[in-house]
Amino acid sequence: NSDNTDRQLGKVLELLAFVNGEGRLPLLSLVEAQAPLLPLGASVVLVTPAVHPEPMLVALDALARRNLRPVVILLDAASFGGPPGSTELAQLIQGNGVPVCRIARGDDLAAALSSVSQPNLMKESVSWQVPQTSSLLT
């Protein structure tokens, strides 16, 4: 339902407006702590400026093993004065079948988020129904 999607997007954008990006908890630790609390099949949106592939792939694998549906909002670190590598990481994530949206400084956030391809979220898939070892790390 488009109304529900628009309402959910509005809530996400509203919450993101108040997020402080100075956390010290690594992404994988956060995923491992929170994933057991989520219902099977739930979508999990990871918002991160990560540029290193291994921690991200391990976190995505942990979510897949728990039968959760990850979506990555990847902040382009270099456009905010951080290290390069976001483009390559986005390609790697997407190549593993996980929807990803790369956001650079100055991007229209609403337009970028609404253009995220969601092939795994829009159709039923056996991989989301039966827990199995993910191929993200192979």
Backbone bond lengths (Angstrom), bond angles and torsions (degrees), N, CA, C in turn:
res aa  C-N    CA-C-N  psi(-1)  N-CA   C-N-CA  omega(-1)  CA-C   N-CA-C  phi
1 N - - - 1.437 - - 1.522 108.43 -
2 S 1.322 115.86 125.77 1.464 121.65 -176.32 1.527 112.30 -64.09
3 D 1.343 117.25 -35.90 1.468 120.11 179.28 1.516 111.20 -62.97
4 N 1.344 116.63 -43.07 1.463 120.55 178.67 1.520 111.07 -65.01
5 T 1.333 116.95 -41.46 1.459 120.99 179.62 1.520 110.67 -62.91
6 D 1.326 116.74 -45.84 1.467 120.59 178.99 1.523 111.11 -62.69
7 R 1.323 116.55 -40.78 1.464 121.07 179.88 1.533 110.06 -65.43
8 Q 1.340 116.71 -42.84 1.462 120.13 179.09 1.524 111.10 -65.05
9 L 1.331 116.90 -41.62 1.463 120.26 178.13 1.523 110.20 -61.34
10 G 1.320 116.69 -42.14 1.464 120.48 177.89 1.511 111.93 -60.41
11 K 1.337 117.20 -42.04 1.469 121.06 179.07 1.519 110.87 -65.20
12 V 1.332 117.03 -41.82 1.464 120.77 179.39 1.528 109.95 -63.01
13 L 1.319 116.87 -46.91 1.469 120.06 -179.79 1.523 111.45 -62.56
14 E 1.323 116.34 -38.97 1.463 120.63 178.33 1.528 110.68 -63.24
15 L 1.326 117.07 -44.86 1.467 120.59 178.82 1.520 111.60 -65.19
16 L 1.334 116.81 -40.46 1.463 120.28 -179.22 1.522 112.45 -64.22
17 A 1.313 116.70 -26.65 1.465 120.11 179.85 1.529 111.87 -63.01
18 F 1.324 117.33 -22.79 1.462 121.26 -176.98 1.523 113.52 -108.56
19 V 1.323 118.13 4.30 1.458 121.34 -177.90 1.517 110.20 -75.15
20 N 1.310 115.38 136.40 1.454 122.21 176.64 1.531 107.22 -103.42
21 G 1.315 117.69 121.14 1.455 122.31 -175.19 1.507 114.98 -87.09
22 E 1.316 118.50 32.46 1.456 120.40 -177.20 1.519 112.64 -111.22
23 G 1.331 117.42 27.04 1.456 120.95 179.73 1.518 111.92 -67.82
24 R 1.322 115.81 155.08 1.456 120.91 -179.47 1.533 112.18 -111.05
25 L 1.324 116.87 -3.45 1.452 121.62 -179.30 1.531 109.41 -82.00
26 P 1.333 118.23 122.19 1.470 119.86 178.82 1.533 110.86 -61.67
27 L 1.320 115.84 150.39 1.460 122.11 -178.03 1.521 111.85 -53.88
28 L 1.313 117.55 -46.03 1.463 120.78 -178.96 1.525 111.05 -61.08
29 S 1.311 118.12 -41.94 1.464 121.27 178.91 1.526 110.79 -63.24
30 L 1.323 116.67 -40.68 1.458 120.99 177.39 1.527 110.73 -62.96
31 V 1.323 116.63 -46.07 1.462 121.33 179.02 1.526 110.61 -61.08
32 E 1.314 117.19 -46.36 1.470 120.36 -178.90 1.526 111.79 -64.80
33 A 1.322 117.59 -32.35 1.464 120.70 -179.79 1.524 112.03 -77.15
34 Q 1.326 117.47 -36.85 1.459 120.91 -173.36 1.529 114.58 -94.68
35 A 1.314 118.23 -29.66 1.468 121.42 -175.80 1.530 113.41 -55.83
36 P 1.335 119.80 -41.17 1.469 118.84 -179.96 1.533 113.55 -63.81
37 L 1.311 117.61 -17.72 1.459 121.85 -178.40 1.528 112.93 -87.12
38 L 1.327 116.94 -8.89 1.463 121.44 -175.63 1.525 111.12 -95.07
39 P 1.336 117.31 146.03 1.463 119.78 178.38 1.530 111.46 -70.63
40 L 1.326 117.01 148.83 1.459 121.64 178.00 1.521 110.24 -54.55
41 G 1.321 116.04 138.48 1.452 121.21 178.69 1.514 114.90 82.56
42 A 1.334 118.13 -1.37 1.460 120.97 -178.96 1.532 110.40 -68.74
43 S 1.310 115.84 147.94 1.457 120.79 173.49 1.522 108.41 -82.81
44 V 1.320 115.54 139.63 1.460 122.01 179.49 1.526 107.45 -124.30
45 V 1.322 116.29 119.91 1.459 121.04 -179.72 1.523 108.00 -101.01
46 L 1.320 115.50 117.53 1.466 121.73 177.56 1.525 107.91 -100.76
47 V 1.320 116.64 120.50 1.461 122.06 177.22 1.521 106.03 -109.31
48 T 1.340 116.12 118.43 1.457 119.41 -172.79 1.530 111.69 -154.48
49 P 1.336 117.09 150.96 1.456 121.03 171.31 1.538 111.25 -97.37
50 A 1.311 117.60 22.15 1.469 122.30 -175.95 1.525 111.46 -56.00
51 V 1.321 116.14 146.73 1.464 121.60 174.18 1.523 111.42 -128.72
52 H 1.318 117.41 -11.38 1.458 121.06 -178.77 1.523 109.72 -95.52
53 P 1.335 117.82 125.77 1.462 121.20 -173.60 1.527 115.51 -66.19
54 E 1.327 118.57 -42.56 1.466 119.66 -170.68 1.525 114.31 -58.53
55 P 1.342 120.02 -51.02 1.475 118.09 179.75 1.532 112.42 -60.48
56 M 1.322 116.94 -38.09 1.462 120.36 -179.88 1.524 110.64 -66.19
57 L 1.321 117.50 -45.71 1.465 120.62 -178.97 1.522 111.51 -65.28
58 V 1.321 117.33 -36.52 1.469 120.49 177.34 1.529 109.82 -66.36
59 A 1.333 117.37 -41.71 1.466 121.03 178.45 1.527 110.64 -64.20
60 L 1.325 117.84 -43.31 1.462 121.28 178.54 1.522 111.19 -64.77
61 D 1.314 116.44 -37.79 1.465 121.07 176.81 1.527 110.49 -64.36
62 A 1.321 117.11 -41.78 1.469 121.01 178.50 1.523 110.64 -61.45
63 L 1.319 117.61 -38.90 1.465 121.43 177.99 1.528 110.78 -68.25
64 A 1.321 116.68 -44.01 1.464 120.51 -179.83 1.530 110.99 -62.74
65 R 1.325 117.05 -39.50 1.470 120.37 178.88 1.521 112.04 -65.50
66 R 1.313 117.69 -23.21 1.469 122.31 178.48 1.527 111.30 -94.92
67 N 1.329 116.16 11.63 1.457 121.46 177.12 1.533 111.81 62.65
68 L 1.338 116.01 41.12 1.461 122.47 177.89 1.527 108.60 -112.36
69 R 1.318 116.75 158.69 1.468 122.75 -175.58 1.529 110.32 -109.47
70 P 1.318 118.70 97.56 1.460 119.80 -179.07 1.529 113.33 -77.95
71 V 1.308 114.82 146.47 1.461 124.74 169.71 1.526 104.28 -133.71
72 V 1.321 117.37 134.38 1.466 120.56 -176.58 1.528 110.15 -112.16
73 I 1.320 115.37 126.06 1.459 122.44 169.95 1.534 104.32 -103.02
74 L 1.317 115.08 104.09 1.461 121.28 -172.65 1.525 109.64 -100.80
75 L 1.333 115.41 110.74 1.460 120.51 177.21 1.521 108.49 -74.95
76 D 1.319 117.33 127.83 1.461 122.19 -179.57 1.525 108.35 -72.03
77 A 1.317 115.85 95.43 1.465 121.81 -173.64 1.532 112.37 -55.45
78 A 1.330 116.71 -40.79 1.469 120.03 -177.07 1.527 111.35 -62.52
79 S 1.316 117.79 -34.66 1.466 119.89 -178.81 1.532 111.88 -71.54
80 F 1.337 116.28 -15.45 1.466 121.33 177.11 1.524 111.01 -104.87
81 G 1.336 117.78 12.97 1.458 122.35 178.38 1.519 114.08 92.53
82 G 1.315 117.95 8.23 1.465 122.37 179.54 1.521 111.79 -94.61
83 P 1.322 116.49 -167.88 1.465 120.98 -178.43 1.526 112.38 -74.07
84 P 1.338 116.61 155.00 1.466 120.55 176.50 1.537 110.89 -76.37
85 G 1.310 116.32 167.77 1.466 120.82 174.76 1.521 113.75 129.79
86 S 1.326 117.52 -6.75 1.462 120.43 -177.28 1.521 112.69 -64.19
87 T 1.329 116.76 -40.39 1.466 120.11 -178.22 1.519 110.67 -62.16
88 E 1.319 116.82 -46.97 1.461 120.86 -179.37 1.532 111.12 -65.05
89 L 1.325 116.44 -40.13 1.464 119.90 179.04 1.525 110.39 -65.67
90 A 1.317 117.81 -41.30 1.467 121.45 178.36 1.525 110.56 -60.06
91 Q 1.331 116.73 -42.42 1.463 120.69 178.89 1.531 111.24 -64.44
92 L 1.313 116.83 -39.76 1.464 121.62 179.10 1.531 110.69 -65.79
93 I 1.310 116.65 -44.45 1.466 121.13 179.77 1.524 109.81 -62.71
94 Q 1.318 116.10 -48.90 1.462 120.66 -179.64 1.528 110.63 -63.48
95 G 1.317 117.37 -37.28 1.466 121.64 177.91 1.519 112.57 -62.72
96 N 1.324 116.42 -21.56 1.460 121.33 177.66 1.531 111.94 -94.93
97 G 1.338 116.44 12.99 1.452 120.66 174.06 1.514 115.96 81.39
98 V 1.322 117.23 14.70 1.466 121.11 179.21 1.525 108.13 -102.52
99 P 1.341 117.74 126.59 1.464 119.47 177.41 1.534 110.34 -60.99
100 V 1.322 115.73 137.15 1.464 120.62 -178.96 1.522 109.25 -141.19
101 C 1.313 115.15 143.58 1.461 122.48 176.73 1.521 107.19 -129.14
102 R 1.330 116.73 116.46 1.459 120.62 178.81 1.521 108.22 -92.39
103 I 1.325 116.19 127.10 1.459 122.97 -178.47 1.524 108.85 -115.04
104 A 1.323 116.04 122.74 1.467 121.29 176.76 1.520 109.27 -104.25
105 R 1.315 115.76 159.62 1.464 121.13 177.55 1.527 109.51 -56.16
106 G 1.319 115.88 130.79 1.456 121.10 178.77 1.515 114.32 90.94
107 D 1.342 118.52 -8.26 1.464 120.89 178.78 1.526 110.68 -66.04
108 D 1.306 115.98 150.88 1.458 122.04 171.92 1.526 105.77 -75.75
109 L 1.321 117.21 105.45 1.456 122.66 -172.78 1.524 112.20 -61.15
110 A 1.312 117.62 -45.38 1.466 120.68 -179.09 1.524 110.82 -62.03
111 A 1.329 117.36 -43.70 1.469 121.09 -179.95 1.530 110.63 -65.62
112 A 1.324 116.86 -43.12 1.463 120.09 -179.43 1.520 111.39 -63.81
113 L 1.326 117.20 -44.84 1.461 120.25 -178.64 1.522 112.22 -68.31
114 S 1.314 117.55 -34.44 1.463 119.70 -178.62 1.519 111.77 -75.25
115 S 1.331 117.94 -13.74 1.462 120.65 -179.45 1.525 113.02 -96.05
116 V 1.331 117.91 4.61 1.463 121.07 -178.62 1.520 109.35 -64.84
117 S 1.308 115.18 126.63 1.465 120.58 174.69 1.511 107.89 -74.33
118 Q 1.328 116.66 132.03 1.449 120.69 -176.52 1.523 112.07 -127.54
119 P 1.332 118.57 57.97 1.459 119.17 -175.92 1.520 113.59 -61.04
120 N 1.307 117.87 -37.95 1.465 120.10 -177.65 1.516 112.85 -79.18
121 L 1.325 117.72 -17.73 1.455 120.77 -177.74 1.519 111.92 -91.36
122 M 1.312 117.78 -19.93 1.447 120.66 -171.43 1.526 113.51 -97.06
123 K 1.312 118.59 -6.43 1.452 119.88 179.79 1.515 109.41 -139.87
124 E 1.307 115.16 154.43 1.457 119.61 177.80 1.524 108.86 -69.46
125 S 1.286 116.14 143.79 1.452 121.02 -179.59 1.522 108.89 -144.53
126 V 1.309 115.55 136.62 1.459 120.01 -179.42 1.519 110.82 -58.96
127 S 1.337 117.98 -34.86 1.464 119.81 -177.82 1.523 111.92 -64.54
128 W 1.353 118.01 -21.55 1.455 120.15 177.77 1.517 111.17 -88.52
129 Q 1.318 118.20 -13.42 1.452 121.55 -174.66 1.527 112.30 -99.58
130 V 1.324 116.40 -31.99 1.456 120.47 -177.21 1.522 108.54 -116.86
131 P 1.329 118.56 114.78 1.464 119.46 178.81 1.521 110.53 -57.54
132 Q 1.305 116.13 132.64 1.446 121.15 178.21 1.519 109.19 -151.15
133 T 1.308 116.30 166.05 1.451 119.76 178.96 1.521 108.45 -70.93
134 S 1.298 115.81 131.37 1.455 121.77 -178.68 1.515 110.21 -75.85
135 S 1.334 115.81 152.00 1.456 121.09 176.84 1.515 111.93 -92.85
136 L 1.342 118.54 8.19 1.456 121.70 -176.13 1.532 112.75 -62.63
137 L 1.312 116.63 -29.62 1.464 118.91 -175.24 1.519 113.41 -98.85
138 T 1.326 117.68 2.03 1.474 119.47 -178.67 1.499 111.31 -89.98
